[in-house]
Amino acid sequence: MNTEETKTIRLLETLTRQLILRFEQQKEENEELLNELVAKDNELRTLKQKCEDLEAEYKTLKMAKMLEVGDGDIAAARQRINHLVRDVDKCIALLKTMGIES
């Protein structure tokens, strides 16, 4: 073997070692990224479940609030309706006195 062939073989060996080293580094990085991806996937699943739980709780609270109509609310609504009916009656009476009937 001449020196040129020896240089070429050594260069090939060096490049092969560098390629193997890069491969190992990429393999480690891929494992780290995969572990991070699994952790993020678990976190996402946990957050989705928490969101679903909170939505269910919100719906329950919303339903409870709708059912929680106190006597004061009903009385106030009745007073408001009675007041509106009296106003309408007054308007009708005024129209009748003016000779305008519907």
URPEDA-V153802 format. One record per pair of residues at least 12 apart in sequence whose ideal C-beta (glycine too) atoms are under 10 Angstrom apart, sorted by the first residue. I is the first residue (numbers start at 1). GAP is how many residues later the second one is. D is the distance in whole Angstrom. If there is no record, write none. Layout:
BEGIN
{{I	GAP	D} {I	GAP	D}}
END
This chain:
BEGIN
none
END
